[in-house]
């Protein structure tokens, strides 16, 4: 069986990076929601909403910026490239002229592959 093409690797790595980036981008929205709840001028409204917004804000940076949700995807893609190409990932990426996004590089590094040299 053959290794994925340059276009497929770049597309899949971009999707992994974009998904990670989208989750990380949620953090300011949660903080903004908490700030809005804190300035409500009705005690019942604030009482009803504050707990869940506070909890979400307190855990959002841990939950949403965590690469663990995506490391299995990066690991599978990189393992496939190494296994099917018969060479180290860096060698294969170089030979194929593959570039990756900075967001994918973060996830890939968390999965054990440093691909910073291939960021477009």
N, C-alpha and C positions, 0 to 999 in steps of 0.2 A: 504494500500500500504506500502511496506517495504522501509526501508532506504537503501541508496546505500551501497555497500560492501566496505570493507577496501581498496581493490585494486582500485575500481572505485574512491573513495574519493581521495586517494593518487595520482592517475593518473590525475584526473581533477585539483587538487590543484597544481600539478607539471606543468601542461600546463599553468595555470594562471600565476604562478611564472615565468616560462620560457618566456612567452610573455612579461611580464613586464620587465624582465631582457634584452630581446632582444631590446626593445625600448630604455631602458636606455643605452645600449651599443652603440647606434647610435650617442650619443653625441660626442665622440672623433673623429668619422669620419667626422662629420660636421666641427668641429674645425680644423681638418687637411686639409679639402678642402678649408676653408677660408685662412689658412696659405699659401696654394699653390697658390691661386689666388693672394694673396698679394705680392708674389715674382715674378709674371709674368713680363717679361721685355718688354711687348708690351702694351702701354697705352690703345689701343682699346679693347684688350682682357680683361684687368683689368676693364675697364669701363663697358663693357658688362656684366661681371660676378660678380663684387664686391657687388652690392646692394643685390642681392638675397642670396648670401652666407653670407653676414654680417647679414641680417635679420634672416636667418635660424639659424645662430650661436647664435645670441642674444636671440632667443626664445627657442632654443633646450633644455636647461636644464629645463625650465618650462614645455614644452610640453612633452618631452620624458621621464622625470623622474617622471611625474605625475601619481600617482596611480589611479586617478579618472577614467581612461580608463578601469580599471579592477575591481574596487570595487564592481560593480554590480554583476560580476561573482562570486567573493568570497562571497558576501552577500547571493546570491542565493544558493550556495553550502552549506554554513554554516546554513542558515535558514532551508534548506531541512533536514539537519542532525538533527537539534534540533526538528523540527516539527515531523518528521517521527520516530525518536528514542524515543521521549517523555522525553528527558533529556537535560540538558545543554550541550553545545558543548564540554566543557572540560571533562565532565563526559563520554560522548560518545567516544571522541578521546582516552581517557585513557582505557576505557573498550575494545575498538577495537584494541588497540596497534598501533594506527595510528601515523605516523610521516609526517612532511611537510618540504618543502624546506624553506630556509631563505628568498628567494624572495617572496614566497607565504605568509610567515608570515608578511612581510611588507605590502602587499596588504590587507591581512586579518585584520591587525591592523587598517588600514585606513578605513576599512568597519565596524569596531566596535568590532572585535573579536581578542583578544590577544592570539595567539597560539605559542608564542615564546618557551614555555616549550616543545613543540612537534617537534621542529626542529631536523632533523636527523643529 
